[in-house]
Amino acid sequence: MITTILLSVAQLATLITSGALVHLLFLRDAPARRARYLPEGFEISVLRVASGAWSVCAGALIVFEALDANGTPLVRLTVARALPFLWEASDAPKAWTISFLAALIVFFASFFADRWTGLLIPLWATAIAVLAPVVTGQVLVGPDHDFGSDAAIFQTIAVNTFFGAIVVAVLRVLSGRLVPPATLRRLFQIGAIALPVIVGTDIIIAVFKLAGGPITASLTGWLILAGFACLIVLAVTFVAAAVLAQRGRLRARHLSILLSLGAVTVAGWTGVGVAMTRQPPPQYFVPTSIEQVFMGFEVPDAPTLTVLFGQWRPNLLFLGIAAAAITVYLVAVRALHRRGDRWPLGRTAAWIGGWTVVVVATSSGFGKYSAPDFGVHMIVHMSLNMLAPGLLVLGGVVTLLLRATRSDRNKPAGLHDWITWVLHWRVLQFLYNPLIVFIVFIGSYYGLYLTGIFGDYMRFHWAHQLMNVHFLIVGYLYYSLIIGVDRPPRPLPHIGKLGYVLAAMPFHAFFGVILMTSPSIIAEDFYLRLALPWADLQAQQYLGGGVAWAGGEIPLMIVIVALGIQWSRQDARDARRKDRHIDTGRDDEYDAYNQMLQRLADRDATRPGPRPTVQEDTHS
Protein backbone atom coordinates (compact mmCIF):
# COMPACT_ATOMS: atom_id res chain seq x y z
CA MET A 1 0.00 0.00 0.00
CA ILE A 2 2.78 2.43 0.91
CA THR A 3 4.59 1.67 -2.32
CA THR A 4 1.41 2.28 -4.35
CA ILE A 5 0.81 5.64 -2.66
CA LEU A 6 4.42 6.67 -3.19
CA LEU A 7 4.24 5.63 -6.86
CA SER A 8 1.06 7.66 -7.37
CA VAL A 9 2.45 10.80 -5.78
CA ALA A 10 5.81 10.39 -7.53
CA GLN A 11 4.12 9.95 -10.91
CA LEU A 12 1.96 13.05 -10.40
CA ALA A 13 4.93 15.09 -9.14
CA THR A 14 7.02 13.95 -12.12
CA LEU A 15 4.20 14.93 -14.45
CA ILE A 16 3.89 18.40 -12.94
CA THR A 17 7.67 18.89 -12.91
CA SER A 18 7.84 18.02 -16.61
CA GLY A 19 4.91 20.31 -17.38
CA ALA A 20 6.46 23.21 -15.48
CA LEU A 21 9.71 22.82 -17.42
CA VAL A 22 7.78 22.73 -20.71
CA HIS A 23 5.90 25.91 -19.76
CA LEU A 24 9.05 27.76 -18.71
CA LEU A 25 11.07 26.71 -21.74
CA PHE A 26 8.58 26.63 -24.61
CA LEU A 27 5.14 27.99 -23.68
CA ARG A 28 5.81 31.39 -22.15
CA ASP A 29 4.36 34.44 -23.89
CA ALA A 30 7.27 36.71 -22.92
CA PRO A 31 8.79 38.55 -25.92
CA ALA A 32 12.09 37.25 -27.23
CA ARG A 33 14.06 40.17 -25.83
CA ARG A 34 13.03 39.14 -22.28
CA ALA A 35 12.34 35.42 -22.62
CA ARG A 36 16.01 34.54 -22.28
CA TYR A 37 15.77 35.31 -18.58
CA LEU A 38 13.59 33.42 -16.09
CA PRO A 39 11.44 35.68 -13.91
CA GLU A 40 10.13 34.69 -10.51
CA GLY A 41 6.58 33.56 -11.14
CA PHE A 42 3.93 30.89 -10.84
CA GLU A 43 5.62 28.22 -12.98
CA ILE A 44 8.91 28.50 -11.06
CA SER A 45 7.05 28.04 -7.78
CA VAL A 46 5.23 25.00 -9.18
CA LEU A 47 8.54 23.57 -10.39
CA ARG A 48 10.10 23.92 -6.94
CA VAL A 49 7.22 22.30 -5.09
CA ALA A 50 6.74 19.49 -7.63
CA SER A 51 10.43 18.62 -7.90
CA GLY A 52 10.72 18.66 -4.11
CA ALA A 53 7.83 16.22 -3.74
CA TRP A 54 9.28 14.10 -6.54
CA SER A 55 12.67 13.86 -4.83
CA VAL A 56 11.10 12.84 -1.51
CA CYS A 57 8.95 10.13 -3.08
CA ALA A 58 11.75 8.87 -5.32
CA GLY A 59 14.09 8.62 -2.35
CA ALA A 60 11.51 6.61 -0.42
CA LEU A 61 10.80 4.38 -3.41
CA ILE A 62 14.47 3.35 -3.54
CA VAL A 63 13.85 1.57 -0.27
CA PHE A 64 10.29 0.32 -0.80
CA GLU A 65 10.85 -0.89 -4.37
CA ALA A 66 13.91 -2.81 -3.16
CA LEU A 67 11.75 -4.47 -0.52
CA ASP A 68 8.87 -5.19 -2.92
CA ALA A 69 11.07 -6.56 -5.70
CA ASN A 70 12.64 -9.06 -3.31
CA GLY A 71 9.49 -9.87 -1.30
CA THR A 72 11.13 -8.68 1.90
CA PRO A 73 9.29 -7.09 4.86
CA LEU A 74 10.30 -3.69 6.17
CA VAL A 75 11.63 -5.16 9.41
CA ARG A 76 14.47 -6.88 7.51
CA LEU A 77 16.15 -3.51 7.03
CA THR A 78 17.44 -3.83 10.58
CA VAL A 79 19.81 -6.55 9.36
CA ALA A 80 23.30 -5.26 8.63
CA ARG A 81 23.89 -4.37 4.95
CA ALA A 82 20.41 -5.59 4.02
CA LEU A 83 19.52 -2.50 1.97
CA PRO A 84 22.69 -2.55 -0.22
CA PHE A 85 22.08 -6.24 -0.94
CA LEU A 86 18.42 -5.66 -1.83
CA TRP A 87 19.32 -2.62 -3.96
CA GLU A 88 21.82 -4.64 -5.96
CA ALA A 89 19.45 -7.59 -6.45
CA SER A 90 16.88 -5.82 -8.68
CA ASP A 91 16.57 -3.04 -11.25
CA ALA A 92 13.65 -1.09 -9.75
CA PRO A 93 15.60 0.57 -6.89
CA LYS A 94 18.41 1.47 -9.32
CA ALA A 95 15.89 3.17 -11.61
CA TRP A 96 14.44 5.16 -8.73
CA THR A 97 17.93 6.14 -7.66
CA ILE A 98 18.32 7.80 -11.06
CA SER A 99 14.95 9.50 -10.57
CA PHE A 100 15.97 10.68 -7.11
CA LEU A 101 19.21 12.23 -8.37
CA ALA A 102 17.44 13.87 -11.32
CA ALA A 103 14.76 15.30 -9.03
CA LEU A 104 17.47 16.86 -6.87
CA ILE A 105 19.09 18.41 -9.95
CA VAL A 106 15.76 19.95 -10.97
CA PHE A 107 14.98 21.10 -7.43
CA PHE A 108 18.26 22.96 -6.91
CA ALA A 109 18.28 24.33 -10.46
CA SER A 110 14.84 25.85 -9.88
CA PHE A 111 16.37 28.10 -7.21
CA PHE A 112 19.58 29.06 -9.00
CA ALA A 113 18.76 29.11 -12.74
CA ASP A 114 18.16 32.63 -13.99
CA ARG A 115 18.49 32.05 -17.75
CA TRP A 116 16.58 29.95 -20.25
CA THR A 117 19.62 27.72 -20.81
CA GLY A 118 19.82 27.10 -17.07
CA LEU A 119 16.86 24.72 -17.36
CA LEU A 120 18.26 22.60 -20.20
CA ILE A 121 20.21 20.26 -17.92
CA PRO A 122 17.15 19.79 -15.65
CA LEU A 123 15.10 19.06 -18.78
CA TRP A 124 17.49 16.29 -19.90
CA ALA A 125 17.74 14.95 -16.34
CA THR A 126 13.94 14.78 -16.16
CA ALA A 127 13.69 12.98 -19.51
CA ILE A 128 16.19 10.33 -18.38
CA ALA A 129 14.56 10.02 -14.97
CA VAL A 130 11.01 9.46 -16.25
CA LEU A 131 12.29 6.77 -18.64
CA ALA A 132 14.38 4.82 -16.11
CA PRO A 133 11.51 3.15 -14.18
CA VAL A 134 9.59 2.53 -17.42
CA VAL A 135 12.23 0.78 -19.54
CA THR A 136 13.29 -1.42 -16.62
CA GLY A 137 9.70 -2.35 -15.73
CA GLN A 138 7.03 -4.54 -17.30
CA VAL A 139 7.92 -3.66 -20.90
CA LEU A 140 11.30 -5.39 -20.46
CA VAL A 141 9.77 -8.84 -19.96
CA GLY A 142 8.48 -11.38 -22.46
CA PRO A 143 8.49 -12.00 -26.22
CA ASP A 144 8.48 -8.86 -28.42
CA HIS A 145 9.56 -6.68 -25.52
CA ASP A 146 11.68 -4.72 -27.97
CA PHE A 147 8.45 -3.36 -29.48
CA GLY A 148 6.91 -2.72 -26.08
CA SER A 149 10.01 -0.93 -24.77
CA ASP A 150 10.37 1.38 -27.76
CA ALA A 151 6.66 2.24 -27.73
CA ALA A 152 6.86 2.97 -23.99
CA ILE A 153 9.77 5.37 -24.56
CA PHE A 154 7.78 7.48 -27.02
CA GLN A 155 4.67 7.35 -24.88
CA THR A 156 6.46 8.37 -21.69
CA ILE A 157 8.02 11.44 -23.32
CA ALA A 158 4.72 12.45 -24.96
CA VAL A 159 2.70 11.93 -21.77
CA ASN A 160 5.01 13.92 -19.53
CA THR A 161 5.23 16.74 -22.06
CA PHE A 162 1.55 17.14 -22.93
CA PHE A 163 -0.24 15.86 -19.84
CA GLY A 164 2.18 17.71 -17.60
CA ALA A 165 1.59 20.96 -19.48
CA ILE A 166 -2.19 20.47 -19.14
CA VAL A 167 -1.95 19.98 -15.37
CA VAL A 168 0.22 23.09 -14.93
CA ALA A 169 -2.24 25.11 -17.03
CA VAL A 170 -5.07 23.89 -14.79
CA LEU A 171 -3.13 24.85 -11.68
CA ARG A 172 -2.61 28.27 -13.18
CA VAL A 173 -6.34 28.72 -13.78
CA LEU A 174 -7.20 27.47 -10.28
CA SER A 175 -4.80 30.04 -8.81
CA GLY A 176 -6.82 32.82 -10.47
CA ARG A 177 -4.40 33.46 -13.31
CA LEU A 178 -5.21 33.47 -17.00
CA VAL A 179 -3.59 31.26 -19.61
CA PRO A 180 -2.09 33.62 -22.24
CA PRO A 181 -3.33 33.08 -25.82
CA ALA A 182 0.21 32.36 -27.06
CA THR A 183 0.61 29.66 -24.40
CA LEU A 184 -2.74 28.16 -25.34
CA ARG A 185 -1.86 28.05 -29.05
CA ARG A 186 1.40 26.26 -28.37
CA LEU A 187 -0.34 23.86 -26.01
CA PHE A 188 -2.72 22.96 -28.84
CA GLN A 189 0.25 22.41 -31.17
CA ILE A 190 1.91 20.07 -28.67
CA GLY A 191 -1.35 18.18 -28.22
CA ALA A 192 -1.82 17.76 -31.96
CA ILE A 193 1.48 15.83 -32.05
CA ALA A 194 1.46 14.16 -28.64
CA LEU A 195 -2.08 12.74 -28.60
CA PRO A 196 -1.69 10.55 -31.74
CA VAL A 197 1.66 9.33 -30.38
CA ILE A 198 0.11 8.44 -27.02
CA VAL A 199 -2.85 6.62 -28.58
CA GLY A 200 -0.73 4.75 -31.13
CA THR A 201 1.88 3.62 -28.62
CA ASP A 202 -0.83 2.65 -26.13
CA ILE A 203 -2.24 0.23 -28.69
CA ILE A 204 1.21 -1.32 -29.25
CA ILE A 205 1.81 -1.66 -25.51
CA ALA A 206 -1.65 -3.16 -24.98
CA VAL A 207 -1.10 -5.80 -27.67
CA PHE A 208 2.30 -6.59 -26.17
CA LYS A 209 1.03 -6.92 -22.58
CA LEU A 210 -2.00 -9.02 -23.51
CA ALA A 211 0.28 -11.43 -25.43
CA GLY A 212 -2.51 -12.57 -27.72
CA GLY A 213 -5.10 -13.12 -24.98
CA PRO A 214 -8.61 -11.61 -24.81
CA ILE A 215 -8.70 -8.09 -23.41
CA THR A 216 -11.40 -8.97 -20.88
CA ALA A 217 -9.70 -12.13 -19.61
CA SER A 218 -7.36 -10.37 -17.17
CA LEU A 219 -7.27 -7.42 -14.80
CA THR A 220 -4.59 -5.89 -17.02
CA GLY A 221 -7.04 -5.96 -19.92
CA TRP A 222 -9.71 -4.13 -17.93
CA LEU A 223 -7.14 -1.54 -16.86
CA ILE A 224 -6.18 -1.11 -20.50
CA LEU A 225 -9.84 -0.47 -21.36
CA ALA A 226 -10.07 2.10 -18.57
CA GLY A 227 -6.96 3.81 -19.89
CA PHE A 228 -8.42 3.88 -23.41
CA ALA A 229 -11.61 5.45 -22.03
CA CYS A 230 -9.55 8.21 -20.39
CA LEU A 231 -7.69 8.85 -23.65
CA ILE A 232 -10.97 9.04 -25.60
CA VAL A 233 -12.41 11.60 -23.17
CA LEU A 234 -9.20 13.60 -23.31
CA ALA A 235 -9.13 13.50 -27.12
CA VAL A 236 -12.76 14.69 -27.33
CA THR A 237 -12.02 17.48 -24.85
CA PHE A 238 -8.97 18.54 -26.82
CA VAL A 239 -10.84 18.57 -30.13
CA ALA A 240 -13.72 20.57 -28.60
CA ALA A 241 -11.31 23.17 -27.23
CA ALA A 242 -9.49 23.40 -30.57
CA VAL A 243 -12.75 23.87 -32.51
CA LEU A 244 -13.99 26.56 -30.14
CA ALA A 245 -10.64 28.35 -30.32
CA GLN A 246 -10.60 28.20 -34.12
CA ARG A 247 -14.10 29.69 -34.29
CA GLY A 248 -13.20 32.39 -31.79
CA ARG A 249 -15.78 31.16 -29.26
CA LEU A 250 -13.43 29.84 -26.58
CA ARG A 251 -14.22 31.87 -23.45
CA ALA A 252 -12.59 31.82 -20.05
CA ARG A 253 -15.37 29.70 -18.53
CA HIS A 254 -15.13 27.21 -21.41
CA LEU A 255 -11.38 26.99 -20.97
CA SER A 256 -11.67 26.43 -17.23
CA ILE A 257 -14.19 23.63 -17.69
CA LEU A 258 -12.27 21.93 -20.48
CA LEU A 259 -8.92 22.18 -18.71
CA SER A 260 -10.42 20.83 -15.49
CA LEU A 261 -11.96 17.92 -17.38
CA GLY A 262 -8.61 17.30 -19.03
CA ALA A 263 -6.83 17.34 -15.68
CA VAL A 264 -9.30 14.83 -14.18
CA THR A 265 -8.83 12.58 -17.19
CA VAL A 266 -5.05 12.84 -16.91
CA ALA A 267 -5.28 11.94 -13.21
CA GLY A 268 -7.45 8.93 -14.07
CA TRP A 269 -5.05 7.77 -16.78
CA THR A 270 -2.11 8.18 -14.39
CA GLY A 271 -3.89 6.18 -11.70
CA VAL A 272 -4.62 3.39 -14.18
CA GLY A 273 -0.94 3.33 -15.13
CA VAL A 274 0.17 3.03 -11.50
CA ALA A 275 -2.37 0.26 -10.90
CA MET A 276 -1.07 -1.59 -13.94
CA THR A 277 2.48 -1.59 -12.54
CA ARG A 278 1.17 -3.40 -9.43
CA GLN A 279 -0.47 -6.17 -11.46
CA PRO A 280 1.52 -8.82 -13.40
CA PRO A 281 0.33 -8.67 -17.04
CA PRO A 282 -0.38 -11.75 -19.19
CA GLN A 283 2.94 -11.50 -21.03
CA TYR A 284 4.67 -12.46 -17.75
CA PHE A 285 3.21 -15.95 -18.05
CA VAL A 286 4.01 -16.68 -21.71
CA PRO A 287 6.67 -19.39 -22.25
CA THR A 288 9.84 -17.53 -23.21
CA SER A 289 13.11 -18.78 -24.70
CA ILE A 290 16.48 -17.45 -23.55
CA GLU A 291 16.77 -15.49 -26.78
CA GLN A 292 13.42 -13.81 -26.15
CA VAL A 293 14.44 -13.04 -22.58
CA PHE A 294 17.45 -11.04 -23.75
CA MET A 295 16.31 -9.72 -27.14
CA GLY A 296 12.55 -10.20 -27.42
CA PHE A 297 12.78 -12.48 -30.46
CA GLU A 298 14.50 -15.61 -31.70
CA VAL A 299 17.25 -15.96 -34.32
CA PRO A 300 17.20 -19.59 -35.48
CA ASP A 301 18.98 -18.92 -38.79
CA ALA A 302 22.65 -18.13 -39.27
CA PRO A 303 23.31 -14.52 -40.41
CA THR A 304 23.89 -15.14 -44.11
CA LEU A 305 23.60 -12.29 -46.61
CA THR A 306 20.09 -13.44 -47.49
CA VAL A 307 19.09 -13.30 -43.84
CA LEU A 308 20.77 -9.96 -43.16
CA PHE A 309 19.13 -8.23 -46.11
CA GLY A 310 15.86 -10.15 -46.09
CA GLN A 311 14.79 -10.61 -42.46
CA TRP A 312 13.68 -7.19 -41.28
CA ARG A 313 12.49 -6.45 -37.75
CA PRO A 314 11.41 -2.81 -37.27
CA ASN A 315 13.31 -0.89 -34.63
CA LEU A 316 10.51 1.43 -33.51
CA LEU A 317 12.79 3.85 -31.68
CA PHE A 318 15.05 4.68 -34.61
CA LEU A 319 12.21 4.47 -37.13
CA GLY A 320 10.34 7.11 -35.14
CA ILE A 321 13.39 9.34 -34.70
CA ALA A 322 14.29 9.08 -38.39
CA ALA A 323 10.72 9.84 -39.50
CA ALA A 324 10.55 12.89 -37.22
CA ALA A 325 13.99 14.16 -38.30
CA ILE A 326 13.23 13.86 -42.02
CA THR A 327 9.78 15.43 -41.61
CA VAL A 328 11.13 18.45 -39.73
CA TYR A 329 13.89 18.87 -42.31
CA LEU A 330 11.52 18.75 -45.30
CA VAL A 331 9.08 21.16 -43.62
CA ALA A 332 11.94 23.62 -43.09
CA VAL A 333 13.06 23.25 -46.73
CA ARG A 334 9.49 23.90 -47.85
CA ALA A 335 9.33 27.02 -45.67
CA LEU A 336 12.50 28.31 -47.35
CA HIS A 337 11.11 27.64 -50.82
CA ARG A 338 7.86 29.43 -50.00
CA ARG A 339 9.89 32.46 -49.03
CA GLY A 340 11.74 32.37 -52.34
CA ASP A 341 15.02 31.00 -50.98
CA ARG A 342 16.72 27.87 -52.20
CA TRP A 343 18.37 25.06 -50.29
CA PRO A 344 21.00 22.82 -51.95
CA LEU A 345 19.51 19.53 -53.07
CA GLY A 346 22.72 17.74 -52.11
CA ARG A 347 22.26 18.66 -48.46
CA THR A 348 18.71 17.31 -48.44
CA ALA A 349 19.90 14.10 -50.08
CA ALA A 350 22.70 13.76 -47.50
CA TRP A 351 20.28 14.20 -44.60
CA ILE A 352 17.78 11.68 -45.95
CA GLY A 353 20.62 9.31 -46.87
CA GLY A 354 22.06 9.47 -43.37
CA TRP A 355 18.77 8.55 -41.74
CA THR A 356 18.24 5.83 -44.33
CA VAL A 357 21.53 4.29 -43.22
CA VAL A 358 20.31 4.48 -39.61
CA VAL A 359 17.04 2.73 -40.46
CA VAL A 360 18.73 0.00 -42.50
CA ALA A 361 21.37 -0.58 -39.82
CA THR A 362 18.79 -0.92 -37.02
CA SER A 363 15.70 -2.41 -38.68
CA SER A 364 17.11 -4.82 -41.28
CA GLY A 365 18.63 -8.20 -40.52
CA PHE A 366 21.78 -6.33 -39.47
CA GLY A 367 19.91 -4.72 -36.61
CA LYS A 368 18.20 -7.98 -35.74
CA TYR A 369 21.50 -9.87 -35.51
CA SER A 370 23.53 -7.06 -33.93
CA ALA A 371 22.91 -8.57 -30.49
CA PRO A 372 23.60 -12.30 -31.07
CA ASP A 373 26.51 -11.86 -33.52
CA PHE A 374 29.48 -9.68 -32.56
CA GLY A 375 30.68 -9.32 -36.14
CA VAL A 376 27.27 -8.02 -37.27
CA HIS A 377 27.20 -5.78 -34.20
CA MET A 378 30.42 -4.10 -35.30
CA ILE A 379 28.97 -3.51 -38.78
CA VAL A 380 25.99 -1.76 -37.19
CA HIS A 381 28.30 0.11 -34.82
CA MET A 382 30.44 1.43 -37.66
CA SER A 383 27.37 2.35 -39.70
CA LEU A 384 25.92 4.39 -36.84
CA ASN A 385 29.22 5.84 -35.67
CA MET A 386 31.03 6.47 -38.96
CA LEU A 387 28.81 6.28 -42.06
CA ALA A 388 25.48 7.80 -40.99
CA PRO A 389 26.98 10.79 -39.08
CA GLY A 390 29.21 11.64 -42.04
CA LEU A 391 26.09 12.07 -44.17
CA LEU A 392 24.00 13.79 -41.50
CA VAL A 393 26.52 16.56 -40.83
CA LEU A 394 26.51 17.38 -44.55
CA GLY A 395 22.78 18.08 -44.23
CA GLY A 396 23.39 21.27 -42.25
CA VAL A 397 20.19 20.94 -40.23
CA VAL A 398 21.02 23.74 -37.77
CA THR A 399 21.77 26.19 -40.57
CA LEU A 400 18.55 25.16 -42.30
CA LEU A 401 16.40 25.69 -39.20
CA LEU A 402 17.98 29.08 -38.53
CA ARG A 403 17.34 30.18 -42.12
CA ALA A 404 13.79 28.81 -42.17
CA THR A 405 12.76 30.63 -38.99
CA ARG A 406 12.83 34.25 -37.87
CA SER A 407 13.23 36.02 -34.56
CA ASP A 408 11.04 38.95 -33.53
CA ARG A 409 12.11 40.70 -30.36
CA ASN A 410 8.55 41.85 -29.69
CA LYS A 411 6.91 38.43 -30.15
CA PRO A 412 7.17 35.28 -27.99
CA ALA A 413 10.48 33.48 -28.39
CA GLY A 414 10.44 30.71 -30.96
CA LEU A 415 12.61 28.08 -32.56
CA HIS A 416 15.13 30.57 -33.97
CA ASP A 417 15.71 32.10 -30.52
CA TRP A 418 15.96 28.74 -28.80
CA ILE A 419 18.56 27.44 -31.26
CA THR A 420 20.56 30.67 -30.95
CA TRP A 421 20.57 30.49 -27.17
CA VAL A 422 21.66 26.84 -27.21
CA LEU A 423 24.50 27.61 -29.64
CA HIS A 424 25.78 30.29 -27.26
CA TRP A 425 25.34 28.08 -24.20
CA ARG A 426 28.63 27.68 -22.36
CA VAL A 427 27.94 24.05 -21.51
CA LEU A 428 27.54 23.20 -25.21
CA GLN A 429 30.71 25.11 -26.05
CA PHE A 430 32.54 23.10 -23.40
CA LEU A 431 31.16 19.76 -24.62
CA TYR A 432 31.94 20.71 -28.22
CA ASN A 433 35.61 21.18 -27.36
CA PRO A 434 37.53 19.27 -30.07
CA LEU A 435 39.72 17.56 -27.47
CA ILE A 436 36.74 16.32 -25.45
CA VAL A 437 34.92 15.12 -28.57
CA PHE A 438 38.05 13.28 -29.73
CA ILE A 439 38.56 11.57 -26.37
CA VAL A 440 34.93 10.43 -26.19
CA PHE A 441 34.93 9.32 -29.85
CA ILE A 442 38.03 7.15 -29.43
CA GLY A 443 37.54 6.22 -25.79
CA SER A 444 34.06 4.82 -26.44
CA TYR A 445 35.59 1.83 -28.25
CA TYR A 446 38.06 0.91 -25.55
CA GLY A 447 35.83 1.79 -22.60
CA LEU A 448 32.83 -0.13 -23.93
CA TYR A 449 34.33 -3.31 -25.36
CA LEU A 450 37.46 -3.85 -23.28
CA THR A 451 35.58 -3.63 -19.99
CA GLY A 452 32.54 -5.51 -18.73
CA ILE A 453 30.13 -2.78 -19.84
CA PHE A 454 29.33 -4.30 -23.23
CA GLY A 455 28.49 -7.72 -21.79
CA ASP A 456 26.20 -6.18 -19.17
CA TYR A 457 24.43 -3.87 -21.63
CA MET A 458 23.68 -6.60 -24.17
CA ARG A 459 21.32 -8.28 -21.72
CA PHE A 460 18.83 -5.39 -21.88
CA HIS A 461 17.02 -3.90 -24.84
CA TRP A 462 17.09 -0.36 -23.41
CA ALA A 463 20.85 -0.58 -22.91
CA HIS A 464 21.38 -1.81 -26.47
CA GLN A 465 19.34 1.13 -27.75
CA LEU A 466 21.31 3.49 -25.51
CA MET A 467 24.56 2.25 -27.06
CA ASN A 468 23.22 2.89 -30.56
CA VAL A 469 22.11 6.41 -29.61
CA HIS A 470 25.53 7.05 -28.11
CA PHE A 471 27.30 5.86 -31.27
CA LEU A 472 25.20 8.15 -33.43
CA ILE A 473 25.55 11.27 -31.28
CA VAL A 474 29.30 10.94 -30.73
CA GLY A 475 29.89 10.28 -34.43
CA TYR A 476 27.81 13.33 -35.32
CA LEU A 477 29.81 15.55 -32.97
CA TYR A 478 33.11 14.24 -34.34
CA TYR A 479 32.30 14.62 -38.03
CA SER A 480 30.61 17.99 -37.54
CA LEU A 481 34.01 19.36 -36.51
CA ILE A 482 35.58 18.09 -39.75
CA ILE A 483 33.14 18.27 -42.66
CA GLY A 484 29.99 19.65 -41.06
CA VAL A 485 28.03 22.37 -42.82
CA ASP A 486 26.95 23.95 -39.52
CA ARG A 487 29.55 26.16 -37.86
CA PRO A 488 30.59 24.62 -34.51
CA PRO A 489 31.29 26.80 -31.44
CA ARG A 490 35.04 26.20 -31.90
CA PRO A 491 35.73 25.68 -35.61
CA LEU A 492 39.03 24.13 -36.65
CA PRO A 493 41.17 25.39 -39.55
CA HIS A 494 41.40 23.05 -42.51
CA ILE A 495 44.88 21.88 -41.61
CA GLY A 496 43.63 21.21 -38.07
CA LYS A 497 40.71 19.17 -39.45
CA LEU A 498 43.12 17.06 -41.46
CA GLY A 499 45.22 16.40 -38.37
CA TYR A 500 42.03 15.60 -36.44
CA VAL A 501 41.20 12.83 -38.89
CA LEU A 502 44.71 11.42 -39.11
CA ALA A 503 45.02 11.32 -35.32
CA ALA A 504 42.03 8.96 -35.04
CA MET A 505 43.19 6.40 -37.61
CA PRO A 506 45.87 4.62 -35.51
CA PHE A 507 43.44 4.18 -32.62
CA HIS A 508 40.92 2.42 -34.86
CA ALA A 509 43.60 0.16 -36.31
CA PHE A 510 45.00 -0.71 -32.90
CA PHE A 511 41.52 -1.48 -31.56
CA GLY A 512 40.80 -3.76 -34.52
CA VAL A 513 44.08 -5.61 -34.00
CA ILE A 514 43.25 -6.13 -30.32
CA LEU A 515 39.92 -7.73 -31.20
CA MET A 516 41.42 -9.93 -33.93
CA THR A 517 44.31 -11.23 -31.83
CA SER A 518 42.75 -11.39 -28.37
CA PRO A 519 42.37 -14.96 -27.00
CA SER A 520 39.46 -13.90 -24.76
CA ILE A 521 35.93 -13.41 -26.11
CA ILE A 522 34.19 -10.08 -25.60
CA ALA A 523 30.93 -10.59 -23.63
CA GLU A 524 31.52 -14.33 -23.65
CA ASP A 525 29.07 -15.01 -20.83
CA PHE A 526 26.22 -13.32 -22.75
CA TYR A 527 26.88 -15.25 -25.96
CA LEU A 528 27.24 -18.56 -24.13
CA ARG A 529 23.90 -17.98 -22.43
CA LEU A 530 22.26 -17.58 -25.84
CA ALA A 531 23.74 -20.96 -26.86
CA LEU A 532 23.02 -20.45 -30.54
CA PRO A 533 23.90 -23.55 -32.59
CA TRP A 534 25.28 -21.56 -35.53
CA ALA A 535 27.48 -19.24 -33.43
CA ASP A 536 31.29 -19.33 -33.76
CA LEU A 537 32.38 -16.79 -31.16
CA GLN A 538 36.04 -16.64 -32.15
CA ALA A 539 35.23 -16.18 -35.83
CA GLN A 540 32.63 -13.54 -35.02
CA GLN A 541 35.11 -11.56 -32.93
CA TYR A 542 37.75 -11.84 -35.66
CA LEU A 543 35.24 -10.47 -38.16
CA GLY A 544 34.31 -7.72 -35.71
CA GLY A 545 37.97 -6.74 -35.38
CA GLY A 546 38.37 -6.61 -39.15
CA VAL A 547 35.23 -4.47 -39.47
CA ALA A 548 36.49 -2.14 -36.73
CA TRP A 549 39.81 -1.78 -38.54
CA ALA A 550 38.53 -1.38 -42.10
CA GLY A 551 35.30 0.31 -41.00
CA GLY A 552 37.34 2.94 -39.22
CA GLU A 553 40.00 3.47 -41.89
CA ILE A 554 37.86 3.52 -45.04
CA PRO A 555 35.29 6.10 -43.86
CA LEU A 556 38.07 8.32 -42.53
CA MET A 557 39.84 8.17 -45.91
CA ILE A 558 36.58 9.20 -47.58
CA VAL A 559 36.29 12.04 -45.08
CA ILE A 560 39.81 13.19 -45.99
CA VAL A 561 38.76 13.33 -49.65
CA ALA A 562 35.60 15.26 -48.74
CA LEU A 563 37.67 17.59 -46.56
CA GLY A 564 40.07 18.21 -49.45
CA ILE A 565 37.16 19.09 -51.73
CA GLN A 566 35.72 21.47 -49.13
CA TRP A 567 39.13 23.05 -48.62
CA SER A 568 39.58 23.56 -52.37
CA ARG A 569 36.10 25.03 -52.74
CA GLN A 570 36.65 27.37 -49.81
CA ASP A 571 39.89 28.67 -51.34
CA ALA A 572 38.12 29.14 -54.68
CA ARG A 573 35.29 31.06 -53.00
CA ASP A 574 37.78 33.26 -51.17
CA ALA A 575 39.61 33.98 -54.42
CA ARG A 576 36.37 34.85 -56.27
CA ARG A 577 35.25 37.07 -53.43
CA LYS A 578 38.55 38.92 -53.45
CA ASP A 579 38.39 39.33 -57.23
CA ARG A 580 34.91 40.79 -56.98
CA HIS A 581 36.03 43.22 -54.34
CA ILE A 582 38.96 44.32 -56.43
CA ASP A 583 36.77 44.77 -59.51
CA THR A 584 34.25 46.88 -57.61
CA GLY A 585 36.89 48.90 -55.79
CA ARG A 586 35.84 47.60 -52.39
CA ASP A 587 39.11 45.82 -51.71
CA ASP A 588 41.75 48.36 -50.68
CA GLU A 589 44.48 45.84 -49.87
CA TYR A 590 46.50 46.55 -53.03
CA ASP A 591 45.71 50.27 -52.91
CA ALA A 592 47.04 50.41 -49.36
CA TYR A 593 50.16 48.57 -50.47
CA ASN A 594 50.73 51.01 -53.35
CA GLN A 595 50.12 53.97 -51.07
CA MET A 596 52.72 52.62 -48.67
CA LEU A 597 55.27 52.36 -51.50
CA GLN A 598 54.42 55.89 -52.63
CA ARG A 599 54.94 57.25 -49.11
CA LEU A 600 58.32 55.55 -48.94
CA ALA A 601 59.31 57.07 -52.29
CA ASP A 602 58.13 60.54 -51.21
CA ARG A 603 60.07 60.24 -47.99
CA ASP A 604 63.23 59.37 -49.86
CA ALA A 605 62.72 62.33 -52.22
CA THR A 606 62.25 64.87 -49.45
CA ARG A 607 64.97 63.58 -47.13
CA PRO A 608 67.83 66.16 -46.88
CA GLY A 609 70.97 64.77 -48.47
CA PRO A 610 74.66 65.67 -47.91
CA ARG A 611 75.55 69.13 -49.21
CA PRO A 612 78.29 69.31 -51.86
CA THR A 613 81.61 70.67 -50.68
CA VAL A 614 82.32 74.14 -52.21
CA GLN A 615 86.01 75.11 -52.43
CA GLU A 616 86.70 78.77 -52.02
CA ASP A 617 88.57 80.40 -54.86
CA THR A 618 91.61 81.94 -53.15
CA HIS A 619 92.91 83.31 -56.37
CA SER A 620 90.03 85.58 -57.12
Disulfide bonds with the S-S distance in Angstrom:
none
